Amino acid sequence: MLFPTFDYFLFLPLVALVHWVLRANGLRTAWLLVVSLVFYASWNPIDTLLLLGIVGLAYVSGRVISGLSEARRRPALLAAALVMLSPLLFYKYAGFFLENLRMVWPDAPPPPTTHFPIGISFYSFQALAYVIDVRRGQAPEKDPIRFCTFLLFFPHLVAGPILRASALLTQLAAPRTLLPSDVGEGLARIGVGLVKKVLVADVLRLGMVDSVFTDPGSFTGLEVMVALYAFTLQIYCDFSGYTDFAVGSARLFGFKMPENFDRPYQALSVASYWRRWHMTLSDWVRDYVYYPLGGSRGGGFAPYRNTFITLLILGFWHGANWTFVVYGLLHGAAVGLNRWWRTDGPGKTLPAPGPFGIAWRWMLTFHFVVLARILFRADDLTQSWALVKALGNTVLAMPRFSYHAWAVLLLGYAVHFTPTSWARLARERFATLPAPAWGLALAAAGWACVRWRVGDNLAFIYYDF
């Protein structure tokens, strides 16, 4: 079930209505668990068994590890992590490793032919984080219904935000109330997510991006660059639009979820970009990869090594492809260079940058992100190189894109570079409007999506991760 569809806009209010009609917190939680399973099973019922297996393993592992002595907790955690991540490694990475192995050993087993369970990267990481936190001393959740609801809650189940236990378990256990401001802000976020996905991301994908990446040699260098700008905005609006749906939907049940984006293309360094982009994943790799490796302790080469390994893992998390390996390597090198500039290089003695310094820092960071998106979007390194070569096509001609796509691209970036406080203020003011105004605003957004949408309902990009 996709968020920006008629089915979801029937599903969500019905689920919320029953949730609030039920009076007991336990019944409300059980209801959310049931509908979350229905939501996930609507894609593939068989995959629901795998999902329940990982959730059940996380619950049991947390209870068992909490009762062990300190000396026995580490091997128990390693065993649980290995079993818990095995499905992810099989479905996502086995084919990649076997394909590359067969290049040097032709008699190696062929890659498995199987589909990719939707959301497996997200719920596997959430389950593993919970078990690690219990190993570190967090009290395990004893209520199985509440625990399963925490991991399976449908707004964030498929593509995040990646939640920690403390972010939702406490709210599930506490009495729930629904304020008018919750409804207003929730509806505002859903409306924004709908517009981002249908009127921006999908329009840019079909109007600029797909054609250029399919046959880059048929386009000028300027057209390829415009398509890269378009994809950079497309993937932001696609993924942050999903987050808007998730945060807004959760708000209708009285829950507050963490934010996942903070205007990432306003960043003045690649390190700052990763603090603004997919923030719950960045926090995850920081807490469960970077810090365990040693973080910035010790000085010398160690912090650079740890940064490089962390960004490499973060890149490879996105997909089993050499493009994502190189993507992680490039970002690891850029973040390491930024660290050197600030801590060991000339940047540590320079004063705070003025307007010119801010401008060149932003220009350099933004275009690094844009050009690295070639690796993020391309099917393989061959296609990536074709895009790079096409950028050198200096034929002078006006880009052959529709006025509709151009308008969406320019307006989308204009909105992105407005201050964050404007969006927050707009949501707060929307929440104070009377209920009929909410309905009219959502109806207008729905009408605009019907009027200016392109093609069929397109799945969110991060469903593939």
CORMO-V7744 format. One record per residue. N is the residue number from 1. PSI is psi in degrees with one decimal (NA if undefined). Layout:
BEGIN
N&PSI  N&PSI
END
This chain:
BEGIN
1&116.2  2&147.3  3&-55.3  4&55.0  5&162.2  6&-36.4  7&-44.7  8&-35.6  9&-10.1  10&-39.9  11&-49.2  12&-52.2  13&-33.3  14&-45.3  15&-43.2  16&-39.3  17&-48.8  18&-39.2  19&-44.7  20&-20.8  21&-38.0  22&136.4  23&-33.9  24&139.4  25&-38.9  26&-41.2  27&-39.6  28&-43.3  29&-43.1  30&-38.6  31&-43.0  32&-35.8  33&-44.9  34&-48.3  35&-28.4  36&-38.5  37&-39.7  38&-43.0  39&-47.5  40&-39.9  41&-18.2  42&-20.0  43&-54.2  44&105.7  45&-34.0  46&-38.3  47&-22.6  48&-31.7  49&-40.9  50&-44.4  51&-47.8  52&-34.3  53&-44.0  54&-39.8  55&-44.9  56&-39.9  57&-41.3  58&-41.4  59&-49.6  60&-41.8  61&-41.9  62&-42.9  63&-41.2  64&-48.3  65&-36.3  66&-24.4  67&0.5  68&159.7  69&162.4  70&-37.2  71&-27.5  72&-8.6  73&-39.3  74&-51.5  75&-33.0  76&-40.1  77&-43.6  78&-41.5  79&-44.8  80&-41.6  81&-40.4  82&-45.6  83&-41.3  84&-35.4  85&-8.7  86&-45.3  87&-40.5  88&-44.7  89&-38.4  90&-54.2  91&-33.9  92&-34.2  93&-15.9  94&-44.1  95&-41.3  96&-48.5  97&-38.9  98&-37.6  99&-43.3  100&-33.7  101&-37.7  102&-17.7  103&-30.8  104&-17.6  105&88.3  106&-22.8  107&4.4  108&156.3  109&144.5  110&155.2  111&143.0  112&144.3  113&97.9  114&159.0  115&167.8  116&114.3  117&126.6  118&133.7  119&4.9  120&-34.5  121&-39.8  122&-50.7  123&-25.0  124&-42.7  125&-39.2  126&-42.7  127&-43.2  128&-41.0  129&-39.9  130&-46.5  131&-39.6  132&-42.1  133&-38.0  134&-41.5  135&-31.9  136&-2.0  137&-4.7  138&140.1  139&133.8  140&152.4  141&125.4  142&-27.4  143&112.2  144&-33.6  145&-45.2  146&-40.8  147&-45.9  148&-37.6  149&-38.4  150&-45.0  151&-27.9  152&-2.3  153&118.8  154&-31.8  155&-34.8  156&1.1  157&-42.0  158&-38.6  159&28.0  160&-173.5  161&150.9  162&113.2  163&143.3  164&160.5  165&-39.2  166&-20.0  167&-26.6  168&-33.7  169&-40.5  170&-40.8  171&-34.5  172&-33.5  173&-25.2  174&155.5  175&140.4  176&137.5  177&156.0  178&112.4  179&155.0  180&-34.6  181&-32.3  182&-45.0  183&-46.5  184&-48.0  185&-34.6  186&-45.9  187&-36.8  188&-44.1  189&-40.1  190&-42.5  191&-41.9  192&-42.0  193&-38.9  194&-46.1  195&-44.1  196&-44.8  197&-53.3  198&-41.9  199&-13.9  200&-65.1  201&-49.1  202&-36.2  203&-43.8  204&-37.8  205&-51.0  206&-27.1  207&-22.2  208&-43.4  209&-54.9  210&-44.4  211&-39.5  212&-43.4  213&-24.6  214&-39.8  215&72.3  216&-27.9  217&-15.4  218&3.5  219&154.8  220&165.5  221&-37.5  222&-41.6  223&-38.8  224&-41.8  225&-41.3  226&-40.5  227&-34.2  228&-40.8  229&-41.3  230&-44.5  231&-36.9  232&-41.6  233&-36.8  234&-49.6  235&-32.1  236&-49.7  237&-33.4  238&-50.8  239&-43.2  240&-27.7  241&-40.4  242&-45.1  243&-39.6  244&-43.9  245&-45.6  246&-48.7  247&-43.1  248&-41.8  249&-44.3  250&-33.9  251&-29.3  252&-11.9  253&7.9  254&10.6  255&145.9  256&124.3  257&154.8  258&151.1  259&154.6  260&-12.6  261&147.5  262&70.0  263&63.9  264&-27.4  265&3.6  266&-1.9  267&148.6  268&3.7  269&160.7  270&-34.3  271&-43.5  272&-35.4  273&-44.9  274&-18.5  275&-10.6  276&-19.2  277&130.6  278&59.3  279&-33.0  280&-32.0  281&-42.5  282&-41.6  283&-36.2  284&-51.7  285&-29.0  286&-47.7  287&-30.1  288&-2.7  289&-58.5  290&-51.5  291&-44.7  292&-29.4  293&-15.9  294&-10.8  295&-134.0  296&11.0  297&147.6  298&-26.5  299&-167.6  300&-139.4  301&-22.1  302&-48.3  303&-35.7  304&-41.8  305&-45.7  306&-38.5  307&-44.1  308&-45.1  309&-41.8  310&-45.8  311&-31.5  312&-45.2  313&-41.3  314&-41.2  315&-45.8  316&-23.9  317&-32.9  318&-20.4  319&150.3  320&80.4  321&144.7  322&-24.6  323&-40.0  324&-28.1  325&-48.8  326&-37.7  327&-46.6  328&-39.0  329&-43.5  330&-45.8  331&-36.4  332&-42.8  333&-41.1  334&-42.8  335&-38.8  336&-40.9  337&-39.9  338&-40.9  339&-44.3  340&-43.5  341&-40.2  342&-30.6  343&-34.0  344&-16.7  345&-165.6  346&-20.9  347&-22.7  348&-19.4  349&-1.0  350&149.2  351&169.9  352&138.0  353&144.8  354&-167.3  355&-41.9  356&-42.4  357&-40.0  358&-41.6  359&-48.9  360&-31.1  361&-43.6  362&-45.4  363&-44.6  364&-44.8  365&-47.5  366&-44.3  367&-26.6  368&-46.3  369&-44.4  370&-48.3  371&-34.1  372&-20.9  373&-19.2  374&-46.3  375&-30.8  376&-34.4  377&-30.0  378&151.2  379&-30.3  380&179.2  381&-29.6  382&-46.5  383&-36.1  384&-44.1  385&-34.1  386&-38.3  387&-43.1  388&-44.4  389&-38.0  390&-27.0  391&-22.4  392&1.7  393&105.3  394&16.3  395&129.7  396&116.8  397&149.7  398&135.6  399&136.7  400&67.3  401&156.1  402&155.7  403&-34.7  404&-49.5  405&-40.1  406&-43.9  407&-42.5  408&-42.6  409&-49.7  410&-43.0  411&-37.5  412&-44.9  413&-36.3  414&-42.6  415&-40.2  416&-34.0  417&9.3  418&158.2  419&143.8  420&-33.7  421&-27.7  422&-44.7  423&-41.6  424&-43.0  425&-39.6  426&-41.4  427&-41.2  428&-40.1  429&-36.8  430&-39.0  431&-22.3  432&-6.8  433&157.4  434&156.9  435&-40.6  436&-33.3  437&-36.4  438&-45.8  439&-42.1  440&-40.5  441&-44.3  442&-36.7  443&-40.1  444&-42.0  445&-41.4  446&-41.9  447&-43.0  448&-38.7  449&-38.0  450&-39.1  451&-40.8  452&8.3  453&161.6  454&132.0  455&-162.0  456&178.8  457&119.6  458&133.8  459&153.8  460&142.8  461&-42.3  462&-1.6  463&-26.3  464&-5.4  465&NA
END
